[in-house]
Amino acid sequence: MKTSKLFLSFAILSILFASCKPESETKTTVVDFEDVTLNSDSIWNGSDKSGILQNGTYYKSIFSGSIQ
């Protein structure tokens, strides 16, 4: 029982340390979608079926700058 608790503790700590990234690797990007053009008074909700069909729902990529 003691060995199981020790192994579980080690596994949890290993996952926590492995999932942490140094601050130098993180990147913050602000996206405001000001460069995305739609027709006036319009939205895209998939009803025109112009996107990609996946599991019965239409999806479409929207790009703003370098973000998809």
C-alpha positions in Angstrom: 0.0 0.0 0.0 2.8 2.3 0.9 4.5 1.6 -2.4 1.3 2.4 -4.3 1.0 5.8 -2.7 4.7 6.5 -3.4 4.3 5.5 -7.0 1.1 7.6 -7.4 2.8 10.6 -5.9 5.8 10.2 -8.2 3.6 9.9 -11.2 1.6 13.0 -10.4 4.7 15.1 -9.8 6.2 13.8 -13.0 3.1 14.9 -15.0 3.1 18.3 -13.4 6.7 19.0 -14.1 6.6 17.7 -17.6 3.6 19.8 -18.5 5.2 23.1 -17.4 6.8 25.3 -20.0 9.4 27.9 -19.3 8.0 31.5 -19.6 10.3 32.1 -22.6 8.4 29.4 -24.6 4.9 31.0 -24.0 3.6 33.4 -26.6 0.7 35.8 -26.2 -1.1 37.0 -29.3 -4.1 39.4 -29.4 -6.6 38.7 -32.0 -9.4 41.2 -32.7 -10.8 39.8 -36.0 -10.9 43.4 -37.4 -9.3 42.0 -40.7 -12.1 39.3 -41.1 -14.5 40.5 -43.8 -18.2 39.5 -43.9 -21.0 40.9 -45.9 -22.9 43.7 -44.1 -25.4 42.4 -41.5 -24.1 38.8 -41.9 -22.8 36.0 -39.8 -21.5 32.5 -40.7 -23.3 29.8 -38.8 -22.9 26.9 -41.3 -26.4 27.0 -42.7 -25.2 27.7 -46.2 -23.1 24.5 -46.0 -20.0 26.3 -47.3 -17.7 24.8 -44.6 -16.4 21.3 -44.1 -18.8 18.7 -42.9 -17.7 16.8 -39.8 -20.0 14.6 -37.7 -23.1 16.3 -39.1 -21.9 19.9 -38.4 -20.3 22.3 -40.9 -17.0 24.0 -39.8 -15.1 26.8 -41.5 -11.7 28.2 -40.7 -11.5 31.9 -40.0 -8.1 33.5 -40.3 -7.1 36.7 -38.5 -3.5 37.6 -39.1 -1.5 34.4 -38.4 -4.2 32.9 -36.2 -6.7 30.3 -37.5 
